Amino acid sequence: MFDGPPLRLALEATSLLGARTGIGAMTRALVDRLATVPGIEVTGLAVSWRGRAAVADELPAGMASHPLQFPARLAHWLWARVDHPRLDGFDVVHGPNFVVPPVAGAASLVSVHDFGPWHDPASCTRSARAYPRLVARALDRGAHVHVDSAFVGREAIEILGVEPERVHHIALGFDPQSQGSSVRGRAMVDGSDYVLALGTIEPRKDHPNLVAAMAEVWTTHPDVRLVVVGPDGWGTPAFDAACARHAVGDRVVRLGYVDQRARADLLAGAACLSFASRYEGFGLPPLEAMAAGTPVVASTAGSLPEICGGAAEMVPPGEPAALAKAITAVIDDRERAAELVRLGRVQTSRFSWDVTAEGFMSLYRHLAEQHQRL
């Protein structure tokens, strides 16, 4: 039971807009659950001039919104250099998407989901390339760091030089899809067997490596398709080049962004999910696939061994021959596929948005109490 005046939390909520990413899913889960918790007053921050009204519309009924009077790009440019515009009137401010606004008289928390922009800025978007400077500035102001995985927590201590007591590991949950229809999923691919890839086409997802692996799979399974679900991103030219190099023809099916029902159907109908990333700070698609009863083949990059927990076929990143062998094994060995499905059900039971929200509620209160003692 929480006694005393309510904790005043400002939660940056701009990621609720547009196509829902993992960060957007986390923000959605937090605002929905925190709206019903006694002892916390939540205000959703809109760091978007054009989207300020839309952010307010996405918040639960009765939750206050606070639009900053700056476009996001200008606000980020300023926050990397000066403490303006600055928030006031809160106990804790949380930036769940790498950026936390400056705040007067309050604790601040910034979520760092991965260190891609630190490791390989050239393969990141322009906005992501600003994250290292923004996070460094926030740390100088005393911010604490939230990470999704123990792996990223270790990176935070090493790369940012931040004290371990300022790094807080709270795993993401995930939203299990309503059970999809394998019949509808296969119908979207003309009834063919298929390997599924989920995610924006960006360099760290390494779609070219997956295409190269599938070229080997096709030598023995020529009718198996590769279905790629996710919007085009800054890795699309390399993906297109790989498809041309391996003359994929109609064996690669690109569906772009699909709605939740289609995503559930595609997961249900897939022979396996391939998640061949070069680097991951968390990785929601393997958990989605496990919950859907679909075997997973994943790389050992970043946090994926931690997230998959022995419930997937794991291969080194960037090795198409190993990836092809693992995919072929799952397709051909029904007993192994069934065992992966069983293990996956157990693994997904360890991740819950309710548990995630409870972890954040405890952390917010801890940070507020700690700040009051300073």
C-alpha positions as CSV (number, residue, x, y, z in Angstrom):
1,M,0.0,0.0,0.0
2,F,1.4,3.4,-1.0
3,D,0.9,6.2,1.6
4,G,1.5,9.9,1.3
5,P,0.9,12.3,-1.6
6,P,0.7,10.7,-5.1
7,L,3.9,10.4,-7.0
8,R,3.8,12.7,-10.0
9,L,5.2,10.9,-13.0
10,A,5.9,12.4,-16.5
11,L,6.1,9.7,-19.1
12,E,7.2,10.7,-22.6
13,A,4.5,9.1,-24.8
14,T,5.3,10.1,-28.4
15,S,6.1,6.5,-29.4
16,L,2.3,5.8,-29.1
17,L,2.0,7.4,-32.5
18,G,2.4,5.6,-35.8
19,A,3.2,1.9,-36.5
20,R,3.7,0.2,-33.1
21,T,7.3,-0.7,-32.4
22,G,8.6,-2.5,-29.3
23,I,9.2,0.8,-27.6
24,G,5.6,1.9,-28.5
25,A,4.3,-1.4,-27.1
26,M,6.2,-0.8,-23.8
27,T,4.8,2.8,-23.6
28,R,1.3,1.5,-24.3
29,A,1.6,-1.1,-21.6
30,L,2.9,1.4,-19.1
31,V,0.2,4.1,-19.6
32,D,-2.6,1.6,-19.6
33,R,-1.5,-0.1,-16.4
34,L,-0.3,3.0,-14.5
35,A,-3.7,4.7,-15.2
36,T,-5.3,2.3,-12.8
37,V,-2.6,2.4,-10.0
38,P,-3.4,4.3,-6.9
39,G,-0.7,6.6,-5.6
40,I,0.7,7.7,-9.0
41,E,-0.5,10.6,-11.2
42,V,0.8,10.1,-14.7
43,T,1.1,12.8,-17.3
44,G,1.9,11.8,-20.9
45,L,4.4,14.1,-22.5
46,A,4.1,14.8,-26.2
47,V,7.5,15.7,-27.8
48,S,6.0,16.4,-31.2
49,W,4.5,19.7,-32.2
50,R,2.4,18.2,-35.0
51,G,1.5,15.1,-33.0
52,R,0.7,16.7,-29.7
53,A,-3.1,16.3,-30.1
54,A,-2.8,12.8,-31.3
55,V,-0.7,11.8,-28.3
56,A,-3.4,13.1,-26.0
57,D,-5.9,11.0,-27.8
58,E,-3.8,7.9,-27.3
59,L,-3.7,8.3,-23.5
60,P,-6.2,6.5,-21.3
61,A,-9.3,8.4,-20.3
62,G,-8.5,10.9,-17.5
63,M,-4.8,10.9,-18.0
64,A,-3.3,14.3,-18.4
65,S,-1.1,15.3,-21.3
66,H,1.6,17.9,-21.5
67,P,2.7,19.0,-25.0
68,L,6.1,20.6,-25.3
69,Q,5.9,23.8,-27.4
70,F,8.8,22.6,-29.7
71,P,9.1,20.2,-32.6
72,A,10.9,17.0,-31.6
73,R,14.0,17.6,-33.7
74,L,14.5,21.1,-32.2
75,A,13.9,19.8,-28.7
76,H,16.4,17.0,-29.1
77,W,19.0,19.5,-30.6
78,L,18.5,21.7,-27.6
79,W,18.6,19.0,-25.0
80,A,21.9,17.7,-26.3
81,R,23.4,21.1,-25.5
82,V,21.3,23.0,-22.9
83,D,18.8,22.2,-20.2
84,H,15.9,24.0,-22.1
85,P,13.0,23.5,-22.4
86,R,12.9,22.1,-18.9
87,L,10.0,20.4,-17.1
88,D,8.8,21.3,-13.6
89,G,6.2,20.1,-11.2
90,F,7.0,16.3,-11.3
91,D,8.7,13.8,-9.0
92,V,10.0,11.5,-11.8
93,V,10.4,12.0,-15.5
94,H,10.8,8.9,-17.7
95,G,12.0,8.9,-21.3
96,P,11.3,5.4,-22.7
97,N,12.9,6.1,-26.1
98,F,16.5,7.1,-25.4
99,V,15.6,10.7,-24.6
100,V,14.6,12.2,-21.3
101,P,13.8,15.9,-21.0
102,P,15.7,18.1,-18.5
103,V,13.7,18.4,-15.3
104,A,13.9,20.7,-12.3
105,G,13.7,19.2,-8.8
106,A,13.0,15.6,-9.9
107,A,14.6,12.3,-10.6
108,S,14.9,11.3,-14.3
109,L,15.1,7.9,-16.0
110,V,16.1,7.2,-19.6
111,S,15.5,3.8,-21.3
112,V,18.4,2.6,-23.4
113,H,17.2,-0.4,-25.3
114,D,20.4,-1.2,-27.2
115,F,23.7,0.4,-28.1
116,G,23.4,0.2,-31.9
117,P,23.9,3.9,-32.3
118,W,27.1,3.7,-30.3
119,H,28.5,0.6,-32.1
120,D,27.5,1.4,-35.7
121,P,26.1,4.9,-36.1
122,A,26.5,4.7,-39.9
123,S,23.8,2.1,-40.1
124,C,21.3,4.1,-37.9
125,T,18.8,6.8,-38.7
126,R,19.6,10.4,-38.3
127,S,17.6,10.7,-35.1
128,A,19.2,7.6,-33.6
129,R,22.7,8.9,-34.3
130,A,21.9,11.7,-31.8
131,Y,21.2,9.3,-29.0
132,P,24.8,9.0,-27.6
133,R,25.0,12.7,-27.1
134,L,21.5,13.0,-25.6
135,V,22.1,10.0,-23.2
136,A,25.5,11.4,-22.1
137,R,23.9,14.8,-21.4
138,A,21.1,13.1,-19.4
139,L,23.7,11.2,-17.4
140,D,25.5,14.4,-16.6
141,R,22.3,15.8,-15.2
142,G,22.0,12.7,-12.9
143,A,19.7,10.5,-14.9
144,H,19.4,6.8,-14.1
145,V,19.3,4.2,-16.9
146,H,16.7,1.5,-17.6
147,V,17.7,-1.4,-19.8
148,D,15.6,-4.3,-21.1
149,S,18.2,-7.1,-20.7
150,A,21.2,-8.0,-18.5
151,F,23.3,-7.9,-21.6
152,V,22.5,-4.3,-22.3
153,G,23.0,-3.5,-18.6
154,R,26.6,-4.7,-18.9
155,E,27.0,-2.6,-22.0
156,A,25.7,0.4,-20.2
157,I,28.3,0.1,-17.5
158,E,31.1,-0.4,-20.0
159,I,30.2,2.0,-22.7
160,L,28.6,4.8,-20.7
161,G,30.9,4.5,-17.7
162,V,27.8,4.8,-15.5
163,E,27.8,3.4,-12.0
164,P,26.1,0.0,-11.7
165,E,23.7,1.4,-9.1
166,R,22.3,3.8,-11.7
167,V,21.5,1.0,-14.1
168,H,18.2,-0.8,-13.7
169,H,17.2,-4.0,-15.5
170,I,13.5,-4.4,-16.1
171,A,12.6,-6.9,-18.9
172,L,10.0,-6.0,-21.4
173,G,6.8,-8.0,-21.6
174,F,5.0,-8.8,-24.8
175,D,1.5,-9.0,-26.1
176,P,0.7,-12.6,-27.2
177,Q,-1.4,-12.5,-30.3
178,S,-4.8,-13.9,-30.3
179,Q,-4.4,-17.4,-31.8
180,G,-4.0,-17.0,-35.5
181,S,-5.2,-19.2,-38.3
182,S,-2.5,-21.2,-40.0
183,V,-4.9,-21.7,-42.9
184,R,-5.2,-18.0,-43.4
185,G,-1.5,-17.5,-42.9
186,R,-0.6,-20.0,-45.6
187,A,-3.3,-18.6,-47.9
188,M,-1.4,-15.3,-47.8
189,V,1.6,-17.1,-49.4
190,D,-0.5,-19.1,-51.9
191,G,-0.6,-22.2,-49.6
192,S,3.2,-22.6,-49.6
193,D,5.4,-23.6,-46.7
194,Y,7.3,-20.6,-45.5
195,V,10.0,-19.2,-43.2
196,L,8.9,-15.9,-41.6
197,A,11.0,-12.8,-40.8
198,L,9.5,-10.0,-38.7
199,G,11.0,-6.5,-38.4
200,T,11.8,-3.3,-40.1
201,I,14.4,-3.9,-42.9
202,E,17.4,-2.3,-41.3
203,P,21.0,-3.3,-41.2
204,R,21.2,-5.0,-37.8
205,K,18.3,-7.4,-38.7
206,D,20.7,-8.7,-41.5
207,H,18.1,-9.6,-44.1
208,P,20.9,-10.1,-46.7
209,N,22.3,-12.9,-44.5
210,L,18.9,-14.5,-44.3
211,V,18.5,-14.4,-48.1
212,A,21.9,-16.1,-48.5
213,A,20.9,-18.8,-46.0
214,M,17.6,-19.3,-47.8
215,A,19.5,-19.8,-51.1
216,E,21.1,-22.8,-49.5
217,V,17.7,-24.0,-48.1
218,W,16.3,-23.8,-51.6
219,T,18.8,-26.3,-52.9
220,T,16.8,-29.0,-51.1
221,H,13.5,-27.3,-50.4
222,P,12.8,-25.2,-53.5
223,D,9.1,-24.6,-52.7
224,V,9.7,-23.0,-49.3
225,R,9.1,-19.3,-49.4
226,L,10.7,-16.6,-47.3
227,V,8.0,-14.1,-46.1
228,V,9.3,-10.8,-44.9
229,V,6.9,-8.7,-42.7
230,G,7.9,-5.2,-41.7
231,P,8.3,-1.8,-43.3
232,D,11.1,-0.9,-45.6
233,G,13.9,0.8,-43.7
234,W,17.4,2.0,-44.3
235,G,18.6,-1.6,-44.9
236,T,16.3,-2.0,-48.0
237,P,19.0,-1.4,-50.6
238,A,21.2,-4.1,-49.3
239,F,18.3,-6.5,-49.0
240,D,17.2,-5.7,-52.6
241,A,20.8,-6.4,-53.7
242,A,20.9,-9.7,-52.0
243,C,17.6,-10.7,-53.6
244,A,19.0,-9.8,-57.0
245,R,22.3,-11.6,-56.4
246,H,20.5,-14.8,-55.4
247,A,17.8,-14.5,-58.1
248,V,15.1,-15.2,-55.6
249,G,12.2,-14.6,-58.0
250,D,8.9,-15.2,-56.3
251,R,10.4,-17.2,-53.5
252,V,10.7,-14.0,-51.3
253,V,7.3,-12.5,-50.4
254,R,7.4,-9.0,-49.0
255,L,4.3,-8.0,-47.2
256,G,5.4,-4.8,-45.5
257,Y,3.6,-3.7,-42.4
258,V,0.5,-5.9,-41.6
259,D,-2.2,-5.6,-39.0
260,Q,-2.3,-7.7,-35.8
261,R,-4.7,-10.3,-37.2
262,A,-2.5,-10.9,-40.3
263,R,0.6,-11.0,-38.1
264,A,-1.0,-13.7,-35.9
265,D,-2.1,-15.7,-38.9
266,L,1.4,-15.5,-40.5
267,L,3.0,-16.6,-37.2
268,A,0.6,-19.5,-36.9
269,G,1.3,-20.7,-40.4
270,A,5.0,-20.4,-40.5
271,A,7.4,-23.4,-40.5
272,C,9.6,-21.3,-38.3
273,L,10.6,-17.8,-37.5
274,S,14.1,-16.7,-38.5
275,F,15.5,-13.9,-36.4
276,A,19.1,-13.6,-37.7
277,S,20.1,-10.2,-36.2
278,R,23.6,-9.0,-36.0
279,Y,22.7,-7.3,-32.7
280,E,19.7,-7.1,-30.4
281,G,19.0,-5.4,-27.1
282,F,15.9,-7.4,-26.5
283,G,14.0,-9.0,-29.4
284,L,10.2,-9.4,-29.1
285,P,9.5,-11.4,-32.3
286,P,11.0,-14.7,-31.0
287,L,8.7,-14.4,-27.9
288,E,5.7,-13.7,-30.2
289,A,6.6,-16.8,-32.3
290,M,7.0,-19.0,-29.2
291,A,3.6,-17.9,-27.9
292,A,2.1,-18.8,-31.2
293,G,3.5,-22.3,-31.2
294,T,6.1,-21.6,-33.9
295,P,9.7,-22.8,-33.7
296,V,12.4,-20.2,-33.6
297,V,15.8,-20.0,-35.3
298,A,17.8,-17.1,-33.9
299,S,21.3,-15.7,-33.9
300,T,23.4,-15.6,-30.7
301,A,23.8,-11.8,-31.1
302,G,23.4,-9.5,-28.2
303,S,20.6,-10.4,-25.8
304,L,19.0,-13.1,-27.9
305,P,20.5,-16.1,-25.9
306,E,19.1,-14.5,-22.8
307,I,15.6,-13.8,-24.3
308,C,15.3,-17.2,-26.1
309,G,16.5,-19.1,-23.0
310,G,17.3,-22.4,-24.8
311,A,14.0,-22.5,-26.5
312,A,15.3,-21.8,-30.0
313,E,17.9,-23.1,-32.5
314,M,20.8,-20.6,-32.0
315,V,23.4,-19.9,-34.7
316,P,26.3,-17.4,-34.9
317,P,25.3,-14.1,-36.5
318,G,26.5,-13.5,-40.1
319,E,27.0,-17.2,-41.0
320,P,24.5,-18.2,-43.7
321,A,25.5,-21.8,-43.8
322,A,24.8,-22.3,-40.1
323,L,21.5,-20.4,-40.4
324,A,20.5,-22.6,-43.4
325,K,21.4,-25.8,-41.6
326,A,19.3,-24.7,-38.6
327,I,16.3,-23.7,-40.7
328,T,16.5,-27.0,-42.6
329,A,16.7,-29.0,-39.4
330,V,13.5,-27.4,-38.0
331,I,11.6,-27.9,-41.3
332,D,12.7,-31.6,-41.6
333,D,12.8,-32.8,-37.9
334,R,9.2,-32.7,-36.6
335,E,10.2,-34.0,-33.2
336,R,12.8,-31.2,-32.8
337,A,10.3,-28.6,-33.9
338,A,7.7,-29.9,-31.4
339,E,10.3,-29.8,-28.6
340,L,11.1,-26.2,-29.5
341,V,7.4,-25.3,-29.4
342,R,7.1,-26.9,-25.9
343,L,10.2,-25.1,-24.6
344,G,8.9,-21.9,-26.1
345,R,5.7,-22.0,-24.2
346,V,7.6,-22.3,-21.0
347,Q,10.0,-19.4,-21.9
348,T,7.2,-17.0,-22.8
349,S,5.6,-17.5,-19.4
350,R,8.5,-15.6,-17.9
351,F,7.6,-12.3,-19.7
352,S,4.6,-10.2,-18.8
353,W,3.7,-6.6,-19.2
354,D,2.1,-6.7,-15.8
355,V,5.4,-7.7,-14.3
356,T,7.2,-5.0,-16.3
357,A,4.8,-2.3,-15.1
358,E,5.2,-3.5,-11.5
359,G,8.9,-3.2,-11.9
360,F,8.7,0.3,-13.2
361,M,6.3,1.4,-10.4
362,S,8.7,0.2,-7.8
363,L,11.6,1.9,-9.6
364,Y,9.8,5.2,-9.9
365,R,9.1,5.2,-6.2
366,H,12.7,4.3,-5.4
367,L,14.0,7.1,-7.6
368,A,11.6,9.6,-6.1
369,E,12.5,8.7,-2.5
370,Q,16.2,8.7,-3.4
371,H,16.0,12.1,-5.0
372,Q,14.1,13.5,-1.9
373,R,17.0,12.5,0.3
374,L,19.6,14.4,-1.8
